[in-house]
Amino acid sequence: KQESPRTARDDSKDLAMCRILLAELESHQDAGPFLTPVNPKSVPGYRKIIKKPMDFSTIRDKLTNSQYLNLETFIIDVNLVFDNCEKFNEDNSVIGRAGHTMRRFFQRRWTELLRQ
Ligand SMILES: Cc1ncccc1N[C@@H](C)c1cnc2ccsc2c1
C-alpha cells in the first residue's frame, strides 16, 4: 500500500492566526457573556456543573504568556467556552443563542484562515 507522504503543514503563521481569531471573537457583537470568567458567586450552580471554566480574557492571558503549544490547543480552549455555554444554558436563551452564534462564527473563520 502506497505510504501517504508525511508532509507537515506549515505552522509558521499559527500564532498570528490565533491573535487574529481571538481579536475577532473579543470584538464580536455577541461576545459579551464570554469576555470575562463567569463569577460562580453570582451564577448559582455554575461551579458544580462546569468543571473547566474558560473565557476569552483567560485565553488572551494564555496567548500573551505563550501557553498555547499550537493552533490545536488554542482551538480546544475556544471550543471549551462554547461547550460550557451549551452545557449550562438553554439553547433558547440569550446566552445559549449567543454561544451557538459565536461557535458558528469561530468555526467559519478558522477554517477560512487555514485555507488562505
Ligand atoms: C457564559 C455564561 N454562562 C452561564 C452564565 C453566565 C455566563 N456569562 C456571565 C459572564 C454572565 C453573567 N451574567 C449575565 C447577565 C446577562 S448576560 C450574563 C453573562
The ligand as an SDF file (V2000), in Angstrom:
LIG
                    3D

 19 21  0  0  0  0  0  0  0  0999 V2000
  -21.1990   32.3380   29.6740 C   0  0  0  0  0  0  0  0  0  0  0  0
  -22.1510   32.2740   30.8260 C   0  0  0  0  0  0  0  0  0  0  0  0
  -22.8310   31.1210   31.0080 N   0  0  0  0  0  0  0  0  0  0  0  0
  -23.7000   30.9990   32.0170 C   0  0  0  0  0  0  0  0  0  0  0  0
  -23.9300   32.0500   32.8990 C   0  0  0  0  0  0  0  0  0  0  0  0
  -23.2320   33.2590   32.7460 C   0  0  0  0  0  0  0  0  0  0  0  0
  -22.3220   33.3740   31.6950 C   0  0  0  0  0  0  0  0  0  0  0  0
  -21.6200   34.5420   31.4790 N   0  0  0  0  0  0  0  0  0  0  0  0
  -21.5080   35.5640   32.5210 C   0  0  0  0  0  0  0  0  0  0  0  0
  -20.3230   36.4730   32.2590 C   0  0  0  0  0  0  0  0  0  0  0  0
  -22.7830   36.3760   32.5800 C   0  0  0  0  0  0  0  0  0  0  0  0
  -23.2960   36.7710   33.8050 C   0  0  0  0  0  0  0  0  0  0  0  0
  -24.4350   37.4890   33.8870 N   0  0  0  0  0  0  0  0  0  0  0  0
  -25.0850   37.8490   32.7670 C   0  0  0  0  0  0  0  0  0  0  0  0
  -26.3120   38.6130   32.7060 C   0  0  0  0  0  0  0  0  0  0  0  0
  -26.7430   38.8210   31.4170 C   0  0  0  0  0  0  0  0  0  0  0  0
  -25.6530   38.0780   30.2810 S   0  0  0  0  0  0  0  0  0  0  0  0
  -24.6090   37.4960   31.5080 C   0  0  0  0  0  0  0  0  0  0  0  0
  -23.4310   36.7370   31.3920 C   0  0  0  0  0  0  0  0  0  0  0  0
  1  2  1  0
  2  3  1  0
  2  7  2  0
  3  4  2  0
  4  5  1  0
  5  6  2  0
  6  7  1  0
  7  8  1  0
  8  9  1  0
  9 10  1  0
  9 11  1  0
 11 12  1  0
 11 19  2  0
 12 13  2  0
 13 14  1  0
 14 15  1  0
 14 18  2  0
 15 16  2  0
 16 17  1  0
 17 18  1  0
 18 19  1  0
M  END
$$$$
